[in-house]
Amino acid sequence: MNRIIIIGNGFDLAHNLKTGYKDFINDYWATIEEGIYDKYWRLLDQQYGGGKHPLNDYEDQFIKIEKEYDKTGVNKVYSSYKEDSPLWKLHTLIDEHNNDPGSNVTVHLKFKNHFFERISHQCSLVNWVDIENEYYSVLKELLQEENPQKQNESIRTLNKEFDDVKR
């Protein structure tokens, strides 16, 4: 006899599977942090102190992390996030490197996808994000634009950025 087993909503939570939007976003930021500050250099810096090793450059469809040599000033990144969130940890790491007096490098974090920036900030502030609701909120804001050409271009950009996040 064949049987069909139906798994309902909550199966993932009941089995402690990390399948929420925040889990994917936090994993992304944790992976970025590990990629720009190698575990090897982190261990050396923790064990032997001294100057921090420079962070690695990084770029994907969402962000770009780059170094500026001949440091002219400190670039304090916006960091009013929930403490211990992966994005807060990344900003703290960048701030530490930018404020190191022995460093001649300033590290910049730039978002290439503004929708991803919005959901990352939301997730880091309250440790939760509803991506569909954020999309709807942005769309309502864009519909207030008086210029139809600018409105259409903004909506096209939003849809492209939303598709990138979905992928």
BALOBA-1460 file (C-alpha; in Angstrom, 3 decimals):
// residues 167
<rec num="1" residu="m" x="0.000" y="0.000" z="0.000"/>
<rec num="2" residu="n" x="1.330" y="3.451" z="-0.945"/>
<rec num="3" residu="r" x="1.160" y="6.253" z="1.591"/>
<rec num="4" residu="i" x="1.309" y="9.985" z="1.262"/>
<rec num="5" residu="i" x="2.869" y="11.880" z="4.115"/>
<rec num="6" residu="i" x="1.944" y="15.544" z="4.298"/>
<rec num="7" residu="i" x="4.355" y="17.794" z="6.110"/>
<rec num="8" residu="g" x="2.691" y="20.998" z="7.220"/>
<rec num="9" residu="n" x="3.863" y="24.440" z="8.109"/>
<rec num="10" residu="g" x="6.226" y="24.408" z="11.085"/>
<rec num="11" residu="f" x="8.026" y="21.166" z="10.235"/>
<rec num="12" residu="d" x="11.316" y="23.039" z="9.822"/>
<rec num="13" residu="l" x="10.900" y="24.898" z="13.118"/>
<rec num="14" residu="a" x="9.926" y="21.751" z="15.003"/>
<rec num="15" residu="h" x="13.181" y="20.161" z="13.836"/>
<rec num="16" residu="n" x="15.340" y="23.237" z="14.527"/>
<rec num="17" residu="l" x="16.114" y="23.782" z="10.847"/>
<rec num="18" residu="k" x="17.344" y="27.278" z="10.075"/>
<rec num="19" residu="t" x="15.160" y="28.116" z="7.099"/>
<rec num="20" residu="g" x="13.961" y="31.641" z="7.893"/>
<rec num="21" residu="y" x="14.906" y="34.713" z="5.880"/>
<rec num="22" residu="k" x="17.005" y="35.964" z="8.785"/>
<rec num="23" residu="d" x="18.967" y="32.704" z="8.799"/>
<rec num="24" residu="f" x="19.902" y="33.104" z="5.143"/>
<rec num="25" residu="i" x="20.791" y="36.796" z="5.554"/>
<rec num="26" residu="n" x="22.839" y="36.184" z="8.710"/>
<rec num="27" residu="d" x="24.661" y="33.291" z="7.044"/>
<rec num="28" residu="y" x="25.511" y="35.565" z="4.105"/>
<rec num="29" residu="w" x="27.071" y="38.191" z="6.404"/>
<rec num="30" residu="a" x="28.944" y="35.599" z="8.482"/>
<rec num="31" residu="t" x="30.403" y="34.144" z="5.277"/>
<rec num="32" residu="i" x="31.463" y="37.613" z="4.081"/>
<rec num="33" residu="e" x="33.168" y="38.328" z="7.411"/>
<rec num="34" residu="e" x="35.125" y="35.061" z="7.220"/>
<rec num="35" residu="g" x="36.066" y="35.789" z="3.609"/>
<rec num="36" residu="i" x="37.466" y="39.266" z="4.169"/>
<rec num="37" residu="y" x="39.347" y="38.438" z="7.373"/>
<rec num="38" residu="d" x="40.935" y="35.011" z="6.955"/>
<rec num="39" residu="k" x="40.783" y="32.705" z="9.957"/>
<rec num="40" residu="y" x="44.575" y="32.375" z="9.730"/>
<rec num="41" residu="w" x="45.184" y="36.131" z="10.058"/>
<rec num="42" residu="r" x="42.497" y="36.418" z="12.734"/>
<rec num="43" residu="l" x="44.223" y="33.727" z="14.793"/>
<rec num="44" residu="l" x="47.638" y="35.396" z="14.394"/>
<rec num="45" residu="d" x="46.245" y="38.790" z="15.360"/>
<rec num="46" residu="q" x="44.526" y="37.329" z="18.426"/>
<rec num="47" residu="q" x="47.571" y="35.326" z="19.529"/>
<rec num="48" residu="y" x="50.327" y="37.854" z="18.905"/>
<rec num="49" residu="g" x="48.545" y="41.192" z="18.913"/>
<rec num="50" residu="g" x="50.153" y="44.076" z="17.121"/>
<rec num="51" residu="g" x="48.679" y="45.686" z="14.046"/>
<rec num="52" residu="k" x="45.691" y="44.148" z="12.375"/>
<rec num="53" residu="h" x="46.201" y="42.469" z="9.053"/>
<rec num="54" residu="p" x="44.338" y="44.237" z="6.265"/>
<rec num="55" residu="l" x="40.986" y="42.921" z="5.220"/>
<rec num="56" residu="n" x="40.544" y="41.279" z="1.825"/>
<rec num="57" residu="d" x="38.605" y="42.948" z="-0.961"/>
<rec num="58" residu="y" x="35.284" y="41.356" z="-1.823"/>
<rec num="59" residu="e" x="32.577" y="41.883" z="-4.414"/>
<rec num="60" residu="d" x="29.382" y="40.125" z="-5.475"/>
<rec num="61" residu="q" x="25.980" y="41.228" z="-6.819"/>
<rec num="62" residu="f" x="24.980" y="42.688" z="-3.433"/>
<rec num="63" residu="i" x="28.014" y="44.435" z="-1.946"/>
<rec num="64" residu="k" x="31.537" y="45.618" z="-2.560"/>
<rec num="65" residu="i" x="34.195" y="45.795" z="0.135"/>
<rec num="66" residu="e" x="37.284" y="47.634" z="-0.988"/>
<rec num="67" residu="k" x="40.384" y="49.178" z="0.498"/>
<rec num="68" residu="e" x="41.499" y="52.746" z="-0.021"/>
<rec num="69" residu="y" x="45.218" y="53.265" z="0.428"/>
<rec num="70" residu="d" x="46.840" y="56.488" z="1.662"/>
<rec num="71" residu="k" x="44.286" y="56.824" z="4.399"/>
<rec num="72" residu="t" x="42.974" y="60.362" z="4.566"/>
<rec num="73" residu="g" x="40.318" y="59.878" z="7.219"/>
<rec num="74" residu="v" x="38.401" y="57.309" z="9.166"/>
<rec num="75" residu="n" x="35.310" y="55.882" z="7.545"/>
<rec num="76" residu="k" x="32.911" y="55.071" z="10.369"/>
<rec num="77" residu="v" x="30.274" y="52.721" z="9.071"/>
<rec num="78" residu="y" x="26.656" y="52.978" z="10.139"/>
<rec num="79" residu="s" x="26.326" y="50.474" z="12.954"/>
<rec num="80" residu="s" x="23.104" y="50.854" z="14.918"/>
<rec num="81" residu="y" x="22.381" y="47.165" z="14.620"/>
<rec num="82" residu="k" x="21.460" y="44.571" z="17.162"/>
<rec num="83" residu="e" x="24.643" y="43.659" z="18.981"/>
<rec num="84" residu="d" x="26.108" y="40.318" z="17.946"/>
<rec num="85" residu="s" x="24.210" y="40.193" z="14.658"/>
<rec num="86" residu="p" x="26.531" y="39.127" z="11.810"/>
<rec num="87" residu="l" x="26.189" y="42.518" z="10.071"/>
<rec num="88" residu="w" x="27.027" y="44.299" z="13.349"/>
<rec num="89" residu="k" x="30.113" y="42.058" z="13.702"/>
<rec num="90" residu="l" x="31.215" y="42.909" z="10.161"/>
<rec num="91" residu="h" x="30.786" y="46.653" z="10.760"/>
<rec num="92" residu="t" x="32.682" y="46.356" z="14.040"/>
<rec num="93" residu="l" x="35.520" y="44.530" z="12.283"/>
<rec num="94" residu="i" x="35.684" y="47.227" z="9.586"/>
<rec num="95" residu="d" x="35.598" y="49.999" z="12.224"/>
<rec num="96" residu="e" x="38.462" y="48.364" z="14.152"/>
<rec num="97" residu="h" x="40.591" y="48.234" z="11.029"/>
<rec num="98" residu="n" x="39.714" y="51.783" z="9.983"/>
<rec num="99" residu="n" x="40.509" y="53.152" z="13.438"/>
<rec num="100" residu="d" x="43.841" y="51.307" z="13.751"/>
<rec num="101" residu="p" x="46.459" y="54.096" z="13.849"/>
<rec num="102" residu="g" x="49.087" y="51.777" z="12.370"/>
<rec num="103" residu="s" x="47.041" y="51.129" z="9.249"/>
<rec num="104" residu="n" x="47.308" y="53.185" z="6.083"/>
<rec num="105" residu="v" x="44.163" y="51.575" z="4.658"/>
<rec num="106" residu="t" x="40.511" y="52.562" z="4.940"/>
<rec num="107" residu="v" x="37.972" y="49.814" z="4.247"/>
<rec num="108" residu="h" x="34.657" y="50.738" z="2.639"/>
<rec num="109" residu="l" x="31.475" y="48.663" z="2.543"/>
<rec num="110" residu="k" x="29.247" y="49.703" z="-0.344"/>
<rec num="111" residu="f" x="25.886" y="48.200" z="-1.188"/>
<rec num="112" residu="k" x="25.229" y="47.553" z="-4.856"/>
<rec num="113" residu="n" x="21.714" y="46.227" z="-4.215"/>
<rec num="114" residu="h" x="19.663" y="48.739" z="-2.214"/>
<rec num="115" residu="f" x="16.820" y="46.311" z="-1.555"/>
<rec num="116" residu="f" x="19.292" y="43.850" z="-0.024"/>
<rec num="117" residu="e" x="20.704" y="46.728" z="2.048"/>
<rec num="118" residu="r" x="17.219" y="47.471" z="3.359"/>
<rec num="119" residu="i" x="16.391" y="43.886" z="4.341"/>
<rec num="120" residu="s" x="19.864" y="43.377" z="5.847"/>
<rec num="121" residu="h" x="19.467" y="46.467" z="8.005"/>
<rec num="122" residu="q" x="15.954" y="45.452" z="9.043"/>
<rec num="123" residu="c" x="17.120" y="41.949" z="9.923"/>
<rec num="124" residu="s" x="20.076" y="43.299" z="11.893"/>
<rec num="125" residu="l" x="17.939" y="45.770" z="13.825"/>
<rec num="126" residu="v" x="15.179" y="43.452" z="15.011"/>
<rec num="127" residu="n" x="16.597" y="39.996" z="14.213"/>
<rec num="128" residu="w" x="13.680" y="39.341" z="11.867"/>
<rec num="129" residu="v" x="12.597" y="40.416" z="8.384"/>
<rec num="130" residu="d" x="9.535" y="39.934" z="6.191"/>
<rec num="131" residu="i" x="10.974" y="40.299" z="2.698"/>
<rec num="132" residu="e" x="7.602" y="40.436" z="0.936"/>
<rec num="133" residu="n" x="6.391" y="43.182" z="3.275"/>
<rec num="134" residu="e" x="9.612" y="45.149" z="2.773"/>
<rec num="135" residu="y" x="9.165" y="44.857" z="-1.006"/>
<rec num="136" residu="y" x="5.586" y="46.101" z="-0.719"/>
<rec num="137" residu="s" x="6.660" y="49.044" z="1.482"/>
<rec num="138" residu="v" x="9.350" y="50.100" z="-0.994"/>
<rec num="139" residu="l" x="6.923" y="49.748" z="-3.888"/>
<rec num="140" residu="k" x="4.383" y="52.000" z="-2.117"/>
<rec num="141" residu="e" x="7.136" y="54.591" z="-1.555"/>
<rec num="142" residu="l" x="8.132" y="54.481" z="-5.226"/>
<rec num="143" residu="l" x="4.534" y="54.948" z="-6.368"/>
<rec num="144" residu="q" x="4.551" y="58.388" z="-4.681"/>
<rec num="145" residu="e" x="7.038" y="59.636" z="-7.309"/>
<rec num="146" residu="e" x="5.464" y="62.340" z="-9.493"/>
<rec num="147" residu="n" x="7.660" y="61.782" z="-12.546"/>
<rec num="148" residu="p" x="6.338" y="58.673" z="-14.386"/>
<rec num="149" residu="q" x="9.637" y="57.995" z="-16.150"/>
<rec num="150" residu="k" x="11.617" y="58.123" z="-12.908"/>
<rec num="151" residu="q" x="8.937" y="56.031" z="-11.181"/>
<rec num="152" residu="n" x="9.090" y="53.324" z="-13.871"/>
<rec num="153" residu="e" x="12.885" y="53.196" z="-13.741"/>
<rec num="154" residu="s" x="12.861" y="52.949" z="-9.935"/>
<rec num="155" residu="i" x="10.299" y="50.132" z="-10.001"/>
<rec num="156" residu="r" x="12.316" y="48.265" z="-12.649"/>
<rec num="157" residu="t" x="15.412" y="48.580" z="-10.459"/>
<rec num="158" residu="l" x="13.494" y="47.373" z="-7.403"/>
<rec num="159" residu="n" x="12.165" y="44.346" z="-9.314"/>
<rec num="160" residu="k" x="15.640" y="43.467" z="-10.587"/>
<rec num="161" residu="e" x="17.120" y="43.757" z="-7.080"/>
<rec num="162" residu="f" x="14.263" y="41.678" z="-5.642"/>
<rec num="163" residu="d" x="14.887" y="38.991" z="-8.285"/>
<rec num="164" residu="d" x="18.602" y="38.963" z="-7.339"/>
<rec num="165" residu="v" x="17.670" y="38.401" z="-3.695"/>
<rec num="166" residu="k" x="15.266" y="35.605" z="-4.642"/>
<rec num="167" residu="r" x="18.030" y="33.843" z="-6.587"/>
